[in-house]
Amino acid sequence: MWNKTNIEEELQQLQAPNHQEVFDKLMADQNLRTSTHEEDLSSRLTKSGQSNAFNIDLLDSSRVYTLENIEKICVLYRLRFLDIKYFKPQLPEEAILKMSNLEKEHDLTLQGLKVMAPSKLFKLEDKDDPLLFAPIGNGHYYLIHKWGNDLSRYRKAFVWPMRGPVHLLIALALLSFILTSFIPSGLFSKNEDFAQWFILYMFMFKGVVGITVFYAFALGKNFNPFIWNSKYFNT
């Protein structure tokens, strides 16, 4: 129960039911041209919105993921999926080696690379489970490399309230219930009944909601579905 969450394994489980179907469709739709443009790696990393003409027969089908499933994982764990130019930490040597090997094997120049990682890694240097992807086309991405530490086992539960307004209200209602339960019996009246408890609960709920709204506006927080592919801090 103390194991951490491996995002690559989570992606594999999500993709597994229709994995072969996705890969077969990708092979059928593969009409991309092989790039022969040679550039320095550092300049190519700043490019976005491009796909790579991989030789599908040479790819590891288990590392091909749809944008739909990538989005689901980002929303579940409050991660971002952004162009590599926004990623602050340096890429590990192993990731760069895998990129070079892919280029040699497929005779192409990698472009449009993206990284899936927590928001803080797009601002501060840290180590926390980034995944490096290359676009294949038609909404598919190839996982090049995963490095760093796995996510906390409890991250999914911790960010659950930020999946949407309904999730947040349920979480705040539950928190208000717990806080109200800690108020000593008879603190405001000798006659304790449900009506008195409910009034206290409503006061607590409004207070918790007010603090949450203030915190959200002050720090520019937003729900997971709106930030997973946003490059702005205060989305």
Order of alpha helices (4+ residues) and beta strands (2+ residues): alpha-alpha-alpha-beta-alpha-beta-alpha-beta-beta-beta-alpha-alpha-alpha-alpha
